[in-house]
Amino acid sequence: MKKGLLFIMIMLIAFSMTPLFSAAQKEAADDEITILFMPGVADPFYYMMEKGVRAKGEELGVNIIIAEFPKAWGPEVQVPILEATVAQGGVDLILIAPTAIDALITPLKKLYDQGIEIITVDTFLGNGDYSVDSDFSFPLSYIGSNNEKGGREIAENLAEMIGGKGKVYINSTNPDVSSVMGRVKGFKEGIEAYPDIELVGVDYNMDVQQKATDQTLAALQKDPDIAGIFATNVYSSQGAYQAVLNAGLIGAVKLATWDATVDMINALKKGQVDLVLAQKPYEIGYLAVEWGYKFLTEGADVPKSVIPGFEYFTPDNVNDPDMDEFIYK
């Protein structure tokens, strides 16, 4: 009888404590850091960045939310996805590639004013200088490439490929996005050092590969003596390459491309492309989570810009196993 009473008392105590355990578990869940990754568009570069975000999130025990990858580039596509995802609640930090230098300021500032921290990755707001007080300086940091530097280096390499003289052409994506704006600016600055090289045009394909192909074919028809082409991102590169291939000008027109997709690396291995610049999207995503976590947990002073370097694929190193990690797989 006594044993029966003892058993009943133990069970009553256990049941009475269950809500306490549940409350404690809920509190622990509420304390979990949640980081949202909002990419710019569905392409190999951002998928590679997602891998870095997930890897660091898993390492730190952070809850990672990956927003739907936009099917097209632009604020009109990105902002509704962002707002709908954040509306589900619980987001502490947003890692975002703003799809325009100005149009994302207001929606991101609104979220920031709600207590959500912002880090911009790959692209930035305004002129990217978050150290000076302005209407766009609220993000913790910009983590991404030094695009102007890359543009200048591409210009130098392409100039050497064409012997320091001739006509060159740029196929780019959007005229109001910080990354490609910097690449075009840097290329123009770099090519000015070569008085015998003429830049005959810059086209913007709005991140549509077929449009890049059509624009490049039109440029080659307009200026049949184009000696070199600089393509500024994934879709520009793949589109411009297809145009040169279709025109039967492989080898005659030197191709310097940006973003190390599997397609571009394979083209380089076949001798159909001459240079491929590889950004480090995995590292960008990894570092963004790392710095965001340090800020949220330690109040760390986050650098206003964190700039991973580049790697260049050439015919000489494209088969080097040590370069394999820089391909966007």
N, C-alpha and C positions, 0 to 999 in steps of 0.2 A: 504493500500500500504506500509505504513511504517512498519507495522507488518510483511508483507511478506518479506521485505528487511532484517529486523532483524533476521527472521528465517533462511534466506539464509546465512547471515553472521555467525550465530551460527554454522550452519552445516559445513560451510567452515573451521571454526576454529577447529571444532571437527575432521574433516577428516585430517587436517594438523597436528594435535597432535597425531594421531594414530601411526605413525611410531616412535614417541618419546616414547609412552607407550610400544610399542613392543620392542624397543631397551632396555628400562629399564628392562622389563621382561626377556629379553635374558641375560642381564648382571647379574640379580639375579640368573638365572638358571646356568650361567657359574660359579658363586661364590659358588654354592652348593657343599658340600663335597661328594665325591663318594668313597666308600670303596668296594673293591672286596674281596670276600671270596673264596679261592681256597682250597677245601678239598683234603685229600689224596686218599680216595676211597669211594665208595658208601657203607656205613655201618651205623648201628644205632648210633654209637659214633659220627660220623660227622653230621648226621642228627640232633642230639641233639645239637651239637655245632652251627649249622645253626640257630636253634631256638633262642639261646642266641644272636647271631649276629643280627638277625632281630629285636629282642625285644629292644636291646639298640639302634639300628639304628632308629627305629620308635620313641623311646623316645627322641632322640636328633634331629630328623628331618634330618637325614643323608640319602643320596641315597645309598642303598645297592644293589650290584650286586652279585648274587650267580653264580659261574661258574658251568658248567656241572660237575656232580659228576663222576669221573673216574670209569669205570667198573672193572678195575684191578689196582693193586698197581704197581707203578714204574715210574721213570722219563720219560721213552719212551711214557707213556700214559698221564702223568700229564702236561709235558711241552708244548706239542702242544695245549692242551686245554687252558692253561694259556696264551700263546702268542696270540692265536686267540681272546681270550676275551679282553685282554688289547689293542689289535690292533683296537678295536672299539672306543677307545679314552675316555678321561675324567676321568681316574682313578687317584686318589690322593694317595691311600694307598692300599696295598695288605696284606691281612691276609692269610697266606699259611702254610700248613703242608708239609714241604719238604719231598719227598719220598726217599731221600738218603742224607747222610751227606755231600757228595762231589759233586755229579752230578748236584745239583741245584744251586751251587754257581755261576757259570758263567751266566746262564740265568737270575737269580735274580739280579746279579750285573749289568747286562746290563739294566734292567728295572729301577734299582735304579739310574743309571747314567743318565737316561732320566728324573729324577725328581720325581719318584714314591717312596714313603716310603714303607718299608717292616717291618712287624711284623710276626715272625714265631710262629705258634700255634701247640701244641701237640708234634711236632718234631722240631729239630733245625739243623743248619748248623755247620759243623766242630765239635768242642767239646762243642759248646754252650756258650762259654765264649765271649760275645760280648763286654766286657769291655776292652779287650786287643786288640790293633791294629793288624789286620791280614787280610787275603784275604776274610774272611767270617764274619767280625765283623760289617758290614754295617747295618744289621737290627736294628731297634729301640729297640727290646726286644724279648725275648722268653717268651711266656705265656703258661704254661702247667704244667704237673705233675713232681714231683721229682721221676723219675722212679727207680733210684738206691735205694732210700729209700723204695719205695714200694716193690721192689724185696727182699730186706733184711727182711722186715716185713712179706712177704709171706713165706720166708724160715723159719722164727721163728714159724709162725703159723702151717705150714705143719709139721715141726719137732715135735711140740707138739702133733699133731694129730696122728702121727705114733709112738709115744712113744720114740722118740729120737734115733731110729735105723731103719735100713732097706735101701732099694734102692729107689731112686727117679729119675724121668725123666722130662725133659722140652720139651714142644712143643712150638716153637716160629714161627716167620713169616719171617723176612728178616734180614740178617746178617749185613746190612749197613744202618740201620735206627736207629736214636738216641734213640727213645723211647724204643724199645724192646731190643736194645743193653744194655741200662741201666738196664732194668728189669732182664735180664739174668746175667749181671755182679753183680748186687746187690744180687740176689738169691745165686749165687756161693759164694759170700763173707759171706752171712748169714749162709749158710749151713756148712761152714768150722768150725763153732763153735761146730759142732756135729760130733765127730770123728767116731761114729758108723753109720753114714749115708753116703751112697755112691751115687754120681750122676753118673748114668750109660749112659747118653746120652742127646744130644740136637739136635733136628731136626728143619729145617726151611721149612715151608709150602708155602712160598711166597704168603700169604694171600688167600689161596685156602682151603676152609673148608674140602672138600673131601680128599684132600692130607693130611690134619692134621689127619683126621680119619684113613687113611691108614697107616700113619707113626706111630701113637700111637698103632694101632693094631700090627704092626710089632715089636715095642719095647716091648709090652706085651708078644709076642710070644718068643722073644729073651731072655727076663728076666721075666719069669712067676711070680717071687716073688717081682716084683715092688710093693712098698707099697704106694707110693704117686706120684702125677703128678702135675706139675705147668704148666698152659697154659697161654701164655703171652698177648693175645688180643682177640678180638671178635671171629675171625675165628678159632684160636687155641683152645679157650675155648669150642666153640660149637662142633668142630671136635673131640677133645680129649674126651669130655663128651659122644659123640655118640659112640666112640670106646669102652669106658669102659662099656657102656650100652649094646652094641652088644656082647661084650665078656662075659657078665653075671657077671661082677666083681664090680657092684655097692655095696658100703659098704666095700668090701675087699680092694679096692684101693681108697685112699683118694684123692679128687680132689680140688685143690685150683686154682681158675680161676680169670682172669683179665677182667673187663668190665661187667657192670651190664645190660646186655640185658634182654629183657622180657623172652627169652628162658632160660637163666641161672637162673634167679630169680624163674621161675616156677619149674625148676629142683631142686633148693635148697628147695623150699617148699615141694616137693615130697620126700626129703631126698636122692636125687640122686647126689647132689653136696654138698660139705662141707663148702666152703668159696667162696665168690665172692667179689672182690675188685671193688668198684665203683669210677671211676674218676669223675670229675665235668665238662663235656664238655660244658654244658649250661653256666656255670660261666666263662669258658675259653673264649668262644665266646663273651660274654657280656663284660668282662674286656678288651678284645682286641679292641673292638670298642670304649670303654670308653677312654682308654689310647691313642689310635690313634687320636681320636677327640680332646683330651686335647692338644696333640702335635701340631696338624694342626691349632687349633684356638687360643691357648694360648702360644705355644712354650714351653709347660711343659717339665720338665726333666723326661723322662720316665725311670723307673727302667729297668735295663738290663735283669732282669728275674722277673717274677711274677708267684708264685707257689701256686695255690689252693691245698688244702689238699685232702685226701681220705676219703671214708666211707667204712666200711666193713659190708657186709651182712653175717649173720650167722643164723643157725637154731633158735637162741634165739630172733633175732630182725627182721627176714624177713617179718613178718606179722605186724610190727609196722607201723601205718599210717605215722609217722614222717619220715620214711625211703623212702616213696613212691616217693618223689621228685628226688631221686638219681637213679631211674631206667631210662634206656635209652628208652624212649617211642617215 
